[in-house]
Amino acid sequence: MTELQSSPRNKKNGSSLRKGESLRGNGGYEYRWTDANGKRHSVYASTLDELRAKEESITKDQCDKIKTEARFVTVNEMFDLWKQLKRGLKDNTFQNYQYMYLQFVAPSLGKRRISTLVKSDVKRFYNTLADERGLAISTIDCVHTVLHQVLEMAVDDNYIRRNPSDNVLKELKQNQALRGEKRRALTKAEQDLFLNYLKRTPQNRHWYPVFAIMIGTGMRVGEAVGLRWCDIDLDNGMIDINHTLVYYRHAENGCYCNIHTPKTANGIRQIPMLGFVKDAFLEEQRYQAENGIRCEATIDGYTDFIFVNRFGQPQHQGTLNKALRRIIRDCNDEVFLKKKHNPVLLPHFSCHSLRHTFTTRMCEAGVNVKVIQDALGHADVSTTLNIYADATRDLKKSAFEEFEAHWKGALEG
């Protein structure tokens, strides 16, 4: 098609129209072009300058091989493609990614066209999750992981030039307003308060074995609730970790459990029982026998789970964390009633904090890092070293505080 010649039909305010441009009956302008697949497209504008700006954008897209249909593809549609093509993830990880996306991204940002997204949109979305929905940075991190992968696929497939979520989470983590309290281990005093409270309160005594065993072994919560009686050797004091129990709670599929192998080969391991851990297993055994409780569940061929509820169904992370919140509240209420000066109180913590607590106790005892790595089932020693560094830093700080108190007392004396 040759460039349109000036005429009353294609002139407005004395301006000549170019190839593909035309003047519409309503006084606006239209630009029509054919893509590489032979498909015709049109864009409209109220002024010629606005139309020319759109043309430049279209020309740049064509030069960069950006797909024309990208202008109409939403983030949700790209997620559907990602979901079909994604490989190499364990099922529980993949299911969690889908849950996070559908719960937090799909109803809002997911409806946006990919071509319109800019970095500030993603940043604003994360701020909304943190400020209005009250999500922890760890949850936003999980949301970011799947969203970033979806947008990266859009870049790879030439829907967009660059990923608008690049470095956004890093910047938010550096923002003091978003930083929550760092997940930490219980101190020795907090640990003792917690376990002693469970032991001496009848309404909480049945929770003592599972939480004591988690503190004394460093097991992940899925490993702990997935333990079967055949996985422990009470005579030789050894625990075999060879699988994990994963609990799903999804809007589409309802609630269900699956058995999975550990994420890495290092996850398959043996953990020696400490004395109080062995006693906790024996206590759970007695409690179930006295109350007529036995496992009634079979999951992927696995049965005879140790930690079950009164209906014989396996415990799961949600139930345990809910119990922890109630226990922390009641324990602290009891401490407040005693009106002691500078009392020890339980911080808000989750099951995973008990794994950090186990690691910290081992660090305090001077256990070799490789032994800690093996006990925790870490594939990468750097993961262990990060926890070790935190623990030794806190230990050094505590030691210097005691050292300062010693000097203060000596100087005053």
N, C-alpha and C positions, 0 to 999 in steps of 0.2 A: 504494500500500500504506500503510495506516495504521500508526501506531506500535503495536508489540506490547504487549498488556496483560500485567500481572504474573500469573503462574500457576506452579504447581509445575514445569511443563516448561521455562519460560523464566526461572526465578529461581534464583539461587545465592547463598548467603550474604546473602539479603535484597535483592539488587540487581535492579532492573527492567531489562529489555532494551529497546533502541531498535529502530527500524525497520531491518530487514535483519539484525539480530543473532539468533543462536539458540544454544542450549546443545546441545553435541554429546554423544553417548552415552558418550564417554570422559572427560567432565568438562571438556573444553576448549570454546572458543567459535568461532563462525563468523560472518563478515560477508559477505553477498552483495549485489551491486549490478549494475546494467545500465549499460553505457557508451553513448556518443552513437550508436554504430552498432547498438545493440540487442543486443549480445553480453553474456551473463551472466558474472560473475567472482566468485571467492570468495577470502577470505583467512582464515587460522586463527591462533589464539593460545591459549596455556594459561591466561591470566588475562584478565579483562575489561578491566583497565587497559591491558594490552598490545594488546588488540584495538582499544580506543578510539584509541590512539596511531596505529595503522595506518589507522583510518578517517579521522583528521584528515589524514594524509598523502595519502590517496586523494582527499579533498575538495579539498585544496590543489592537487593535480595537475589535477583537473577544472576548477577555477577558472583555473589557468594554462594550460589546454588541453594539458597534457602527456599524451602518448599512453599508454593503459593497457598496450599491448603492449611499451612501453619497458622494463617490469620484467623482461622475458624476453629482450630483444635483447642479443646480445654485441657486443663491440667488433669482433670478426672479421666478424660479419654486417653491421655498419655499414660496415666496410672494403669488403666485396663490393659494397655499394650505391654507395659513393664511387667505386670502380673503374669501375662501369658508367656513371656520370654525369659523371665528371671530363673536362673538355675544356680546350683552350688550352695544353697542355704539349707540348713537343717529345718525340718518341717515346723518345729516350734518357733524358730526364729522368723521364718517366713510368715507364719500365722500371726505372730506378734506385730510384724511390720504392717500387715494388712489391717489389723485391728487399729493400730495407731493412726494409719492414714484415714480409714473410714470414720473413725471417731472424731478426729480433730481437723483434718485437711479437707476432706470431701464436702462437708456442708458449707464451707466458706471459700477459702482460697482455691479449692479444687474446681469451682465453677467458673473461674476466670479463664480467659483465653491466654494461652501460653505467650503469644506474641505481644501481649500488653504488659506482661510482668516485668517489673524492674526491681532492683535490689531493695529499694525502700519499701516496696510492697511486702516482700518476705520479712524484712526487719519489723515492719509494723505488725505483721501476722504473729511473729514470735513474741513480740511485746504484749500483744493481746492475750496470748496463751499464758504468759507469766503474770500479767497484772490483773486481768479480768477473770480468767479461769483458774488462776492460782496454781498452775502446774509447776512442778519442781524442774530444775534445770536438767536433771537426768531424763525426765519424761520428754522435755522439749528436744533434748539431744536425740532421743529415739525417733521422734517425729521428723527431725531434720535429716536423719540418716536415710529414711525412705524417700522423703521429698527430694533431697539432693540427687538420689539415684534416678528418680523419675525425670527430673529436669536435665540430668546429664545425658540420659537416653535421647531427650529431645535435641540436645546439642549434637550428639553423634549422628542423629538421623536428619540433620539440617532443618530442623523446625525453628531453632533459634541460634544466634551466633554465640552467646555465652550464657553460662549458668548463673541466673540472678541470685542463687542461694550461696554462691561461693563466699566463704569467709564470714558469712553473716552470723553464724552461731559463735564463732571465735570472738567476734566483736562484742556480742551480747554477754559472753562469759566474762569479758574484761570490764563490763559495766557493773559497777558496785551495786546498783539498784537491783540487779537480777541475781546477784550472788546470795544463795541461801546459806544456811549453816552447813559447813562441810560435814559429810558423813564421817563419823568417827567411831572408834571403839569405846566400849565402856571402860572407865577406869577400874582399878582393882576394888575401890570402895563401892562404886556403883554396881559392879558385878556381884559383890558380896551382898549388897542390899537387895538386889533383884532376886538372886537365888534363895536367900534366907526368907524373903517375903513369900516366895512360892512354897517353900517347905512348911512354913508355920501357919498358913491360912488355908483352912479346909476347902474353901470354894475354889482355890487355885492350885491345890496340891497336885491334881492330875495333870497340870501343865508342866510340872517340874521336870519329868524325864526328858521330854523332847527338847526343851530349851537348854537344859544342862548338857545334853549330848551334843547339841549344836555348838555350844560354847566350848566344849571339851574336845571337839574333833575338827572344827572349821569346815564342816560339810556345807555345801550349798543347800538351800532349803529343799530344792527338788530331789537332791540326793538323800536327804534325811527322811522326807516323807515317803520316798520310794523304797526305803530299806525293808527287806523281808527278814523273817527270823532265820532263814537259811543263809543270809548274808553275814551273819555275825557268829563268831566262835567265842563263846563265853569262857570255855576251858583255857584256850590259849590267848584270849584277850585281843582278838583281831577283828577288824571290820573290813569287808570287801565292798568296794565301791565299783559297780560295773554298769549302772544304768541310772536314769533320773526319771522322776514322775512329773509330767507337765500337765498343768490344769489350764483349760481354756474356758473363757467366758465371753462368748461373742454373740452379738445381736442376731446374726443370721443362723448360726449353728447351735446356739444354746450352750450349756455347760457340759464339759466332758473331759476325760483324762486320757493321756497317751503315755506310753513308755518310750524313752529315747535313750540311745547310747550317749555317753559323754561327748562333748564338743570335740575333744582331741584325745589322742591316745594316752596323754598324761592324765586324763580324767579317770582312767581305769587304774585303781591303786588300792593299797591296803593301808589302813590307819590303825596303829596300836591303841588299845583302850587304856585311858588313865583309870585310876581306881574309882573315882566318883562317876565316871562314865559307865563302867561296868555295873556299879551299884544302881545307876539310873535305869539301865536295861532290865535289871532284875526287879526293880520296883514297878516298872511298866508291866512286866510279866505277871507279878502278883496282883496288881490293880485289875487287870483284865480278867484274871481267873476269879477274883472275888466278886466281880460285877457281871460275870457271864458275858463278857465282850469278846467277840472273835471277828476276824476279817471275813466279810461276806462278799468282797469284790474280786473279780478277775479282770485284769486290764491287759490286753495284748498278750494273754497267756501267763501273766504274772499274777500271783496271789499271795496270801499269807503275809500281808504288809504289817509292819510292827505298829505304826502310829495310825490308829483308826478312831473314828468317833463312836458314839454309843450305838449307832446304827450299823457299825462294821464297815463303814466306807472310809477310804484313806483321807487323812487330813491334807490340806493344801495351803499354799502361801497366804491366800486371802484370809482364811480362817485364823491362821496363826498370827498374822499382823493385826487383825481385829482384836484378838485376845490380848496381844501386847499393849495396844492402846488403852484397853480397859484396865489392865494390870498396872501400867505406869500411872494412870490417873488415881487409882485406889491406893497404891503404895505411897504416892506423894501426899495424898490427902491424910494418910495416917501419920506421915512424918511431920506435916504441918501441925497436926493436933498436939504433938509432943512439945511444940514451941521451943525447940533447941536453937542455940545460936549457931549460925553458919551450918545448917544441916546438909547432909548428903542427899541429893534428890536425883531421881532417874530422869535423864534427858529423853526427848522423843527419839525413838530408834526403831528399826525394823529388824526382821530376821537376818538380813544380810549384814547388819552391824555386828551380829554375834560371830560371824566369820572373821570380821576385822578384829574383834575382841580376842579370839583364839590366836590370831597372828601376833597381836600385840603382846599377849602373855608369853608367847614363845620368844619374841624378840627380847623382852625384859629378862628372860631366863638365859639369854645368850646362846640360843640354839642356832646352829649353822644355817645359813640362808638356803643352801641346797636341800637341807632336810625339810625346811619350811615349805619350799617350792613343791617338793614331792608330796607332802601331807596335804597341801591345798589343791594339788592337781593342776598347777599352772603350766601351760606349755612354754611360755616365755618367762625367763627369770626376771626380766625387767618389770613385769607386773608385780612379782614378789618384792623386788627391790624398792618399788615405789611405796608399797605399804610398809616395808621395813624402814625406809627413810623417815616416813611420817612417825612411826612408832618410836624410833630412836631419837628423833628430834624432840618429841614430847617427853621422852624419858630424860634426855639431857636437860631440858628446861626444868623439869621437876627436881632433878638432882641439884641444879644450881640454886633453885629456890630454897632447898633444904640447906645447901652450903652457905647461902647468904644469911639464913636464920641462925646458923651456927656462929658465923662471924659477928652478927649483931649481938648475940647473947654474950659472946666472949668480950667484945668491946664494952658492952654495958656493965659487965661484971668487973 
